[in-house]
Amino acid sequence: MPLSDHTERHFTATEVVRDVVIGMSDGLTVPFALAAGLSGVAAASSVVVTAGLAEIVAGSIAMGLGGYLAARSDAEHYISEHAREAREVVEQPEDEKAEVAELLQEFGLTSEESNNVAEAMSKRPDDWVKFMMRFELGLEEPKAWRAASSAATIAGAYIAGGLIPLGPYFFVTNVNEALKISAVVTLLALLVFGYVKGRFTGANPLRSALQAAAIGGLASIAAFTIARAIS
């Protein structure tokens, strides 16, 4: 009987998607909330544009740096734990084999089967350590370029998201009119962003879209109301 082709398609770029979501969600909401708040007190769109651009620059740098430091921390943690596991398989091999057997039994293997696998794995120290890192500690080896990539992706997504609510203020001099256009454009962008995010992450796309729009809307309403109250 001929074997049928079986191709599994799994989405694997979860780290990139996470970075885009972090950057884009903040980029859409924070500059929009700032622009909405300034619209309550500013007399000209140029004021909103200047403040908005300054916020986007500062926000993208801060968000990118945060992503870089988080990724670096993950890498340093992995290196530290890997060194500890490598030391333990040499100094405490019996304890480590017992841990392997225990982990395998959680997947339904019998005591005899798991002990045989643990014994065989002990003859391959590098794979043994990799197994313990993944299944005991739940850690995947971070890619060498992960920190820089995370920083660039988050910062870029923040800038892209931030320019959407700020865009109308470049072309419409009347602040109130610009705010109305910005609100509509940003709401649509949040809905699209939330829907796409839901498709990529496996969440309900419609629910994800409504959640993104609701969060952005609440943030902008709060900023606008506070600015109006203070003025």
TORVEXZA-338724 format. One record per residue (C-alpha): x, y, z; residue in three letters; residue number from 1. Coordinates in steps of 0.001 Angstrom, whole numbers, plus 500000, padded with zeros to 6 digits. Layout:
N
<rec <X, Y, Z>, 'ALA', NUM>
...
END
This chain:
231
<rec <500000, 500000, 500000>, 'MET', 1>
<rec <501547, 503348, 499019>, 'PRO', 2>
<rec <502209, 505728, 501830>, 'LEU', 3>
<rec <500264, 508968, 501649>, 'SER', 4>
<rec <502071, 512238, 501999>, 'ASP', 5>
<rec <501441, 513793, 505366>, 'HIS', 6>
<rec <502531, 517364, 505800>, 'THR', 7>
<rec <501847, 519080, 509091>, 'GLU', 8>
<rec <501622, 522840, 509012>, 'ARG', 9>
<rec <502256, 524464, 512340>, 'HIS', 10>
<rec <502788, 528130, 512987>, 'PHE', 11>
<rec <506190, 528398, 514669>, 'THR', 12>
<rec <507000, 532113, 514679>, 'ALA', 13>
<rec <505354, 532618, 518074>, 'THR', 14>
<rec <508170, 534804, 519420>, 'GLU', 15>
<rec <507907, 537208, 516489>, 'VAL', 16>
<rec <504129, 537371, 516809>, 'VAL', 17>
<rec <504439, 538051, 520528>, 'ARG', 18>
<rec <506831, 540931, 519854>, 'ASP', 19>
<rec <504573, 542384, 517157>, 'VAL', 20>
<rec <501558, 542132, 519480>, 'VAL', 21>
<rec <503427, 543862, 522314>, 'ILE', 22>
<rec <504668, 546677, 520106>, 'GLY', 23>
<rec <501575, 547173, 517985>, 'MET', 24>
<rec <499055, 547047, 520835>, 'SER', 25>
<rec <500912, 549718, 522799>, 'ASP', 26>
<rec <501662, 551690, 519637>, 'GLY', 27>
<rec <497994, 551913, 518756>, 'LEU', 28>
<rec <496709, 552710, 522230>, 'THR', 29>
<rec <499298, 554953, 523927>, 'VAL', 30>
<rec <499820, 557542, 521139>, 'PRO', 31>
<rec <496081, 557525, 520459>, 'PHE', 32>
<rec <495338, 558169, 524134>, 'ALA', 33>
<rec <497952, 560942, 524179>, 'LEU', 34>
<rec <496571, 562536, 521001>, 'ALA', 35>
<rec <493025, 562321, 522333>, 'ALA', 36>
<rec <494082, 563878, 525619>, 'GLY', 37>
<rec <495963, 566706, 523923>, 'LEU', 38>
<rec <493015, 567313, 521610>, 'SER', 39>
<rec <491064, 568333, 524664>, 'GLY', 40>
<rec <493436, 571206, 525405>, 'VAL', 41>
<rec <495519, 571893, 522273>, 'ALA', 42>
<rec <494532, 574649, 519866>, 'ALA', 43>
<rec <496336, 573297, 516803>, 'ALA', 44>
<rec <497059, 569903, 515306>, 'SER', 45>
<rec <500763, 570777, 515104>, 'SER', 46>
<rec <500968, 570608, 518900>, 'VAL', 47>
<rec <499495, 567111, 518883>, 'VAL', 48>
<rec <501813, 566038, 516071>, 'VAL', 49>
<rec <504922, 567320, 517852>, 'THR', 50>
<rec <504021, 565714, 521158>, 'ALA', 51>
<rec <502860, 562547, 519427>, 'GLY', 52>
<rec <506067, 562106, 517459>, 'LEU', 53>
<rec <508134, 562691, 520589>, 'ALA', 54>
<rec <506114, 560043, 522405>, 'GLU', 55>
<rec <506457, 557556, 519553>, 'ILE', 56>
<rec <510230, 557979, 519473>, 'VAL', 57>
<rec <510574, 557689, 523244>, 'ALA', 58>
<rec <508056, 554868, 523468>, 'GLY', 59>
<rec <509632, 552804, 520721>, 'SER', 60>
<rec <513073, 553136, 522303>, 'ILE', 61>
<rec <511755, 552204, 525738>, 'ALA', 62>
<rec <509718, 549274, 524425>, 'MET', 63>
<rec <512569, 548017, 522238>, 'GLY', 64>
<rec <515034, 548243, 525108>, 'LEU', 65>
<rec <512601, 546381, 527333>, 'GLY', 66>
<rec <512300, 543613, 524758>, 'GLY', 67>
<rec <516078, 543425, 524402>, 'TYR', 68>
<rec <516667, 543160, 528140>, 'LEU', 69>
<rec <513922, 540557, 528533>, 'ALA', 70>
<rec <515410, 538407, 525769>, 'ALA', 71>
<rec <518910, 538800, 527220>, 'ARG', 72>
<rec <517604, 537739, 530626>, 'SER', 73>
<rec <516033, 534637, 529063>, 'ASP', 74>
<rec <519343, 533766, 527378>, 'ALA', 75>
<rec <521351, 534261, 530555>, 'GLU', 76>
<rec <518880, 532164, 532528>, 'HIS', 77>
<rec <519104, 529371, 529957>, 'TYR', 78>
<rec <522917, 529391, 530008>, 'ILE', 79>
<rec <522934, 529245, 533805>, 'SER', 80>
<rec <520462, 526370, 533983>, 'GLU', 81>
<rec <522213, 524484, 531180>, 'HIS', 82>
<rec <525512, 524650, 533056>, 'ALA', 83>
<rec <523815, 523381, 536209>, 'ARG', 84>
<rec <522170, 520467, 534396>, 'GLU', 85>
<rec <525440, 519566, 532637>, 'ALA', 86>
<rec <527151, 519469, 536016>, 'ARG', 87>
<rec <524418, 517376, 537629>, 'GLU', 88>
<rec <524431, 514636, 534978>, 'VAL', 89>
<rec <528126, 514170, 535737>, 'VAL', 90>
<rec <528023, 514510, 539518>, 'GLU', 91>
<rec <524595, 512970, 540226>, 'GLN', 92>
<rec <523847, 510617, 537326>, 'PRO', 93>
<rec <521593, 508250, 539275>, 'GLU', 94>
<rec <519419, 511084, 540545>, 'ASP', 95>
<rec <519162, 512533, 537058>, 'GLU', 96>
<rec <518247, 509144, 535552>, 'LYS', 97>
<rec <515529, 508808, 538167>, 'ALA', 98>
<rec <514193, 512223, 537139>, 'GLU', 99>
<rec <514155, 511172, 533478>, 'VAL', 100>
<rec <512252, 508002, 534345>, 'ALA', 101>
<rec <509758, 509983, 536392>, 'GLU', 102>
<rec <509182, 512440, 533564>, 'LEU', 103>
<rec <508656, 509641, 531036>, 'LEU', 104>
<rec <506175, 507876, 533306>, 'GLN', 105>
<rec <504056, 511029, 533225>, 'GLU', 106>
<rec <503659, 510305, 529489>, 'PHE', 107>
<rec <502370, 506798, 530169>, 'GLY', 108>
<rec <505563, 504728, 529960>, 'LEU', 109>
<rec <505932, 501893, 532442>, 'THR', 110>
<rec <508649, 501885, 535077>, 'SER', 111>
<rec <510681, 499347, 533094>, 'GLU', 112>
<rec <510327, 501245, 529832>, 'GLU', 113>
<rec <511218, 504585, 531363>, 'SER', 114>
<rec <514238, 503128, 533173>, 'ASN', 115>
<rec <515514, 501617, 529921>, 'ASN', 116>
<rec <515156, 504939, 528119>, 'VAL', 117>
<rec <516842, 506791, 530981>, 'ALA', 118>
<rec <519736, 504334, 530912>, 'GLU', 119>
<rec <520133, 504707, 527160>, 'ALA', 120>
<rec <519950, 508498, 527416>, 'MET', 121>
<rec <522672, 508542, 530070>, 'SER', 122>
<rec <525092, 507332, 527382>, 'LYS', 123>
<rec <524423, 510530, 525374>, 'ARG', 124>
<rec <525195, 513376, 527814>, 'PRO', 125>
<rec <524466, 516241, 525421>, 'ASP', 126>
<rec <521040, 514909, 524481>, 'ASP', 127>
<rec <520442, 514059, 528127>, 'TRP', 128>
<rec <520989, 517667, 529146>, 'VAL', 129>
<rec <518785, 518917, 526298>, 'LYS', 130>
<rec <516027, 516562, 527417>, 'PHE', 131>
<rec <516200, 517822, 530998>, 'MET', 132>
<rec <516235, 521435, 529872>, 'MET', 133>
<rec <513139, 520997, 527765>, 'ARG', 134>
<rec <511025, 518583, 529770>, 'PHE', 135>
<rec <512134, 519170, 533349>, 'GLU', 136>
<rec <512629, 522928, 533230>, 'LEU', 137>
<rec <510498, 523797, 530202>, 'GLY', 138>
<rec <513280, 525858, 528641>, 'LEU', 139>
<rec <514083, 526125, 524943>, 'GLU', 140>
<rec <517508, 527285, 523809>, 'GLU', 141>
<rec <517159, 530944, 522740>, 'PRO', 142>
<rec <518520, 531899, 519346>, 'LYS', 143>
<rec <521676, 534013, 519308>, 'ALA', 144>
<rec <519949, 536864, 517472>, 'TRP', 145>
<rec <516816, 536785, 519610>, 'ARG', 146>
<rec <517548, 539871, 521746>, 'ALA', 147>
<rec <518330, 542186, 518825>, 'ALA', 148>
<rec <515434, 540817, 516790>, 'SER', 149>
<rec <513006, 541289, 519672>, 'SER', 150>
<rec <514116, 544877, 520216>, 'ALA', 151>
<rec <513820, 545770, 516531>, 'ALA', 152>
<rec <510451, 544042, 516090>, 'THR', 153>
<rec <508849, 545620, 519149>, 'ILE', 154>
<rec <510189, 549086, 518337>, 'ALA', 155>
<rec <509158, 548840, 514697>, 'GLY', 156>
<rec <505674, 547607, 515557>, 'ALA', 157>
<rec <505290, 550413, 518097>, 'TYR', 158>
<rec <506230, 553036, 515504>, 'ILE', 159>
<rec <503909, 551526, 512904>, 'ALA', 160>
<rec <501051, 551390, 515376>, 'GLY', 161>
<rec <501693, 554888, 516723>, 'GLY', 162>
<rec <501658, 556579, 513330>, 'LEU', 163>
<rec <498122, 555328, 512628>, 'ILE', 164>
<rec <496266, 557444, 515232>, 'PRO', 165>
<rec <498652, 560347, 514681>, 'LEU', 166>
<rec <498252, 560336, 510879>, 'GLY', 167>
<rec <495105, 562499, 510603>, 'PRO', 168>
<rec <496735, 565311, 512586>, 'TYR', 169>
<rec <499323, 565698, 509813>, 'PHE', 170>
<rec <496656, 566593, 507264>, 'PHE', 171>
<rec <493786, 568134, 509242>, 'VAL', 172>
<rec <494522, 571403, 511017>, 'THR', 173>
<rec <491329, 571455, 513083>, 'ASN', 174>
<rec <492040, 569452, 516224>, 'VAL', 175>
<rec <488475, 568287, 516805>, 'ASN', 176>
<rec <488063, 567106, 513220>, 'GLU', 177>
<rec <491423, 565349, 513329>, 'ALA', 178>
<rec <490406, 563633, 516555>, 'LEU', 179>
<rec <487209, 562299, 514993>, 'LYS', 180>
<rec <489089, 560899, 512003>, 'ILE', 181>
<rec <491813, 559512, 514249>, 'SER', 182>
<rec <489234, 557792, 516429>, 'ALA', 183>
<rec <487600, 556069, 513450>, 'VAL', 184>
<rec <490900, 555089, 511828>, 'VAL', 185>
<rec <492356, 553804, 515098>, 'THR', 186>
<rec <489207, 551871, 515955>, 'LEU', 187>
<rec <489325, 550134, 512574>, 'LEU', 188>
<rec <493047, 549456, 513012>, 'ALA', 189>
<rec <492440, 547968, 516460>, 'LEU', 190>
<rec <489694, 545736, 515118>, 'LEU', 191>
<rec <491897, 544509, 512267>, 'VAL', 192>
<rec <494885, 544088, 514570>, 'PHE', 193>
<rec <492852, 542171, 517134>, 'GLY', 194>
<rec <491318, 539941, 514465>, 'TYR', 195>
<rec <494687, 539105, 512884>, 'VAL', 196>
<rec <496210, 538507, 516307>, 'LYS', 197>
<rec <493410, 536084, 517113>, 'GLY', 198>
<rec <493974, 534182, 513871>, 'ARG', 199>
<rec <497692, 533823, 514554>, 'PHE', 200>
<rec <497421, 532943, 518248>, 'THR', 201>
<rec <494493, 530551, 517937>, 'GLY', 202>
<rec <492093, 532721, 519934>, 'ALA', 203>
<rec <488609, 533598, 518749>, 'ASN', 204>
<rec <489317, 536308, 516104>, 'PRO', 205>
<rec <486101, 538248, 516696>, 'LEU', 206>
<rec <486545, 538278, 520464>, 'ARG', 207>
<rec <490173, 539294, 520066>, 'SER', 208>
<rec <489183, 542141, 517744>, 'ALA', 209>
<rec <486550, 543456, 520155>, 'LEU', 210>
<rec <488934, 543232, 523108>, 'GLN', 211>
<rec <491627, 545223, 521292>, 'ALA', 212>
<rec <489109, 547901, 520274>, 'ALA', 213>
<rec <487647, 548096, 523778>, 'ALA', 214>
<rec <491041, 548527, 525455>, 'ILE', 215>
<rec <492154, 551207, 523022>, 'GLY', 216>
<rec <488820, 552996, 523268>, 'GLY', 217>
<rec <488819, 553040, 527068>, 'LEU', 218>
<rec <492384, 554346, 527187>, 'ALA', 219>
<rec <491639, 557220, 524804>, 'SER', 220>
<rec <488359, 558141, 526521>, 'ILE', 221>
<rec <490091, 558244, 529887>, 'ALA', 222>
<rec <492915, 560452, 528575>, 'ALA', 223>
<rec <490534, 562815, 526784>, 'PHE', 224>
<rec <488233, 563117, 529826>, 'THR', 225>
<rec <491116, 563817, 532226>, 'ILE', 226>
<rec <492595, 566441, 529903>, 'ALA', 227>
<rec <489219, 568154, 529538>, 'ARG', 228>
<rec <488652, 568074, 533310>, 'ALA', 229>
<rec <492071, 569586, 534070>, 'ILE', 230>
<rec <491689, 572324, 531495>, 'SER', 231>
END
